[in-house]
Amino acid sequence: MSYFHQFAFQIYPYIALAVFFIGSWVRFDKSMYTWRTGSSQLLSDKGMRVGSNLFHVGVLAILGGHLVGLLTPHAVYEHFITAPQKQLMAMVVGGVFGALCFIGISILLVRRLTNPRVRATGTFGDMLVLVLLFAQLVLGMVSIAISAGHMDGGVMMQLGEWAQHIVTFRWGAANFITDVHWVYKLHVFLGMTLFLVAPFTRLVHVWSIPVSYLWRPYQVVRRRQPALRYGPRA
């Protein structure tokens, strides 16, 4: 195993996660007013609603699937579902929500590139986030096609062991990912890179999930009453 491989899949994940957690805390503490999505909807709402909704629905489902699929030990689910069945389910669910996410982020990326007002007020970080997410999504969709060539569930097991070794701080995680296809490796590496850049971009708002919307009081919005008009005095 090369030193680069050992660094990329054993050491780099901890660097990325440390920057993600510590960097997010420092930004919230030192630059609280920059903790926002930087929405450009006020500049132009064309394509924003559809693209944003499709992207967020897709990406939340994909993230949830990755967390459950990678971090759940095989011993927990082996009595209910086999490794090949789990792989097939991951491919179907990932394909459906990946397609939604792809359509959404494509709309947002085209909007960012072609709308003069949005492009003029955007930052390098805004474009970087969209490009990285687009590339990561493409790699994920390609990995589904590659997975169709081997439906034994072996690669999914290897990736799961890698992830579980990382989160439990065990050495030897890189050994599980040595012989997998390079698309999987690049997908994992780019995923860690997204954690690395998150504290310095709008991705930091992943911490601010608006869960409180579920129980907050209804917002009462009243129409503005027309101003009273008085005629000329006698």
C-alpha positions, 0 to 999 in steps of 0.5 A, a space after each residue: 500500500 502506498 503512502 499516499 493511499 494510506 494518507 488519503 484514506 486513513 489520515 486525511 479523513 481525520 484532518 477533514 473532520 477536525 477542520 469541519 468541527 473546529 472550523 465551524 465552531 470558530 466561525 460561529 464564535 468569531 463570525 456569526 453574521 456570516 453564518 448563512 446560506 447567502 441566498 440569491 433568490 431576491 436577485 432572481 427567483 427564476 429556477 431557484 425554487 424548483 432547483 433548490 427544492 429538488 437539490 435539498 430533497 435529493 441530498 438529504 435523502 442521499 446523506 441519510 442513506 449514506 449514514 445508515 448504509 455505511 455506519 450500520 454494522 453488517 451484524 445488525 441487519 444480516 438477519 433481515 437483509 443480505 448484503 446483495 439485497 442491501 446493495 440493490 436497495 442502495 442502488 435504487 434509492 440512491 438512483 432515484 434521489 440522485 436523479 432528483 439531486 442532479 436535476 436540482 443542482 444542474 438548474 442551480 449551476 446553470 442559473 449561477 453561470 448564466 444569470 448576470 445578477 447572480 453571477 455578479 454578486 456571487 463569490 468564489 466559494 459559492 461556485 466552488 461549492 456547486 462545482 464540488 457537489 456536482 462532481 461528487 454527485 456525478 461520481 456517485 451516479 457513475 458508482 451505481 453503474 459500476 456497482 451493477 457489474 458486481 451484485 455480490 455486495 462485497 464493495 458495499 461491505 468494504 466501504 462500510 468497514 472503512 467508514 466504521 473504522 474511521 468513526 471508531 478511530 481504528 487503524 487499518 481503515 485504508 486496507 478495506 478500500 485498497 482494491 476498490 474501483 478508483 471511482 469509489 476512491 475518488 468519491 470518498 476522497 471528494 466527500 472528505 474534501 467537502 467536509 474540509 471546505 464546509 466551514 469556509 463556505 455556505 455549506 456551514 449552514 448544514 448545522 442550522 437545520 430549521 427543525 424548530 419550524 415544526 413547532 414554532 407558532 404560526 406567523 400571522 401576516 396581515 394585509 397593510 391597510 390603505 392610508 386614509 385620505 381626507 378631502 380638502 377642508 371647508 
